[in-house]
């Protein structure tokens, strides 16, 4: 996922079909296009490094001594050597409850009891999730 995002931001319409082509395209990328933090990209640039290829040619032990661990971790994720743990999308909780009235409502007084019950159920739903709302929508049909 990291390499795909970086390459998509760098090249329009690029299609890569094998690992060799992927590594070749990644190696040619300038350091400022790799998604590194600005500080890391500047520090690598001060060493005269301009492309990922040049960084990959350096011994890993030397990079580990000179730079924070995030550099090697990012490069490993970029090259597919280390997996990227993505969080699964979790849609927001929804509360949907209906109360069917078996009679015609002629006054707002007749709605008070069902509305109290609905609001109490909503409060219990929110309390169980340790959350709250600033507003909610009530539909009367």
C-alpha positions as CSV (number, residue, x, y, z in Angstrom):
1,X,0.0,0.0,0.0
2,X,2.8,2.5,0.8
3,X,4.6,2.0,-2.6
4,X,1.3,2.2,-4.5
5,X,0.4,5.5,-2.8
6,X,3.9,7.0,-3.4
7,X,4.0,5.9,-7.0
8,X,0.4,7.1,-7.6
9,X,1.4,10.5,-6.3
10,X,4.5,10.6,-8.5
11,X,3.3,9.2,-11.8
12,X,0.1,9.5,-13.7
13,X,-1.1,6.3,-15.4
14,X,1.8,4.1,-14.2
15,X,1.1,0.4,-14.4
16,X,3.6,-2.0,-12.8
17,X,3.2,-5.8,-13.3
18,X,6.1,-7.4,-11.5
19,X,8.4,-6.9,-8.5
20,X,11.5,-5.9,-10.6
21,X,9.6,-3.1,-12.3
22,X,8.3,-1.9,-8.9
23,X,11.8,-1.8,-7.4
24,X,13.1,0.0,-10.4
25,X,10.4,2.7,-10.3
26,X,10.8,3.1,-6.5
27,X,14.6,3.3,-6.8
28,X,14.4,6.2,-9.2
29,X,12.1,8.3,-7.0
30,X,13.5,11.5,-5.4
31,X,13.7,11.4,-1.6
32,X,11.2,14.2,-1.2
33,X,8.5,12.1,-2.9
34,X,8.9,9.0,-0.7
35,X,6.6,10.2,2.1
36,X,9.4,10.6,4.6
37,X,9.3,13.3,7.2
38,X,10.7,16.6,6.1
39,X,13.6,16.3,8.7
40,X,14.6,12.9,7.4
41,X,14.5,14.0,3.7
42,X,16.6,17.1,4.5
43,X,19.1,15.1,6.5
44,X,19.5,12.6,3.7
45,X,19.8,15.4,1.2
46,X,22.7,17.0,3.3
47,X,24.5,13.7,2.9
48,X,24.3,14.2,-0.9
49,X,21.6,11.6,-1.4
50,X,18.9,12.4,-3.9
51,X,17.2,9.2,-4.8
52,X,16.0,6.1,-3.0
53,X,18.5,4.0,-5.0
54,X,21.3,5.8,-3.2
55,X,19.8,5.2,0.2
56,X,19.3,1.5,-0.6
57,X,23.0,1.2,-1.6
58,X,24.1,2.3,1.9
59,X,24.7,-0.3,4.7
60,X,21.6,-0.7,6.9
61,X,23.7,-0.7,10.0
62,X,25.1,2.7,9.1
63,X,21.6,4.1,8.5
64,X,20.4,2.6,11.7
65,X,23.1,4.4,13.6
66,X,22.6,7.8,12.0
67,X,18.9,8.0,11.7
68,X,15.8,7.1,13.7
69,X,14.2,3.7,13.3
70,X,11.3,5.2,11.4
71,X,13.6,5.6,8.3
72,X,14.4,1.9,7.9
73,X,10.8,1.0,8.8
74,X,9.4,3.3,6.1
75,X,11.9,2.0,3.5
76,X,11.0,-1.6,4.4
77,X,7.3,-0.8,4.1
78,X,7.9,1.0,0.8
79,X,9.9,-1.9,-0.6
80,X,7.4,-4.5,0.7
81,X,9.8,-6.1,3.3
82,X,7.6,-5.1,6.3
83,X,3.8,-5.2,6.4
84,X,1.8,-2.1,7.0
85,X,-0.9,-2.7,9.6
86,X,-3.9,-0.8,8.4
87,X,-6.9,-0.2,10.6
88,X,-10.2,-1.5,9.4
89,X,-12.8,1.0,8.6
90,X,-15.4,1.1,11.3
91,X,-18.6,2.9,10.4
92,X,-20.1,5.1,13.1
93,X,-22.7,3.6,15.4
94,X,-26.3,4.3,14.6
95,X,-29.3,4.2,16.8
96,X,-32.5,3.3,15.0
97,X,-35.6,2.5,17.0
98,X,-39.3,2.6,16.0
99,X,-42.4,2.6,18.1
100,X,-45.6,1.9,16.4
101,X,-48.7,3.6,17.8
102,X,-51.9,1.6,17.5
103,X,-54.1,4.7,17.8
104,X,-54.4,8.1,16.1
105,X,-52.6,10.9,17.8
106,X,-54.8,13.9,18.3
107,X,-52.7,15.7,20.8
108,X,-49.0,16.1,21.6
109,X,-49.7,14.7,25.1
110,X,-50.2,11.3,23.6
111,X,-46.6,11.4,22.3
112,X,-45.0,12.1,25.6
113,X,-44.8,8.6,26.9
114,X,-43.3,7.0,23.7
115,X,-40.9,9.9,23.3
116,X,-39.7,9.5,26.9
117,X,-39.1,5.8,26.2
118,X,-37.2,6.5,23.0
119,X,-35.0,9.1,24.7
120,X,-34.3,6.8,27.6
121,X,-33.3,4.0,25.1
122,X,-31.1,6.5,23.3
123,X,-29.5,7.5,26.6
124,X,-28.8,3.9,27.5
125,X,-27.3,3.2,24.0
126,X,-25.0,6.2,24.4
127,X,-24.0,5.4,28.0
128,X,-23.1,1.9,26.9
129,X,-20.6,3.3,24.5
130,X,-19.4,6.1,26.8
131,X,-20.4,8.7,24.2
132,X,-22.9,11.4,23.5
133,X,-24.6,13.4,20.9
134,X,-25.0,17.1,20.3
135,X,-28.2,16.7,18.3
136,X,-30.4,13.9,17.0
137,X,-33.2,13.6,14.4
138,X,-36.6,12.3,15.3
139,X,-38.9,11.3,12.4
140,X,-42.6,11.1,12.9
141,X,-44.5,9.2,10.2
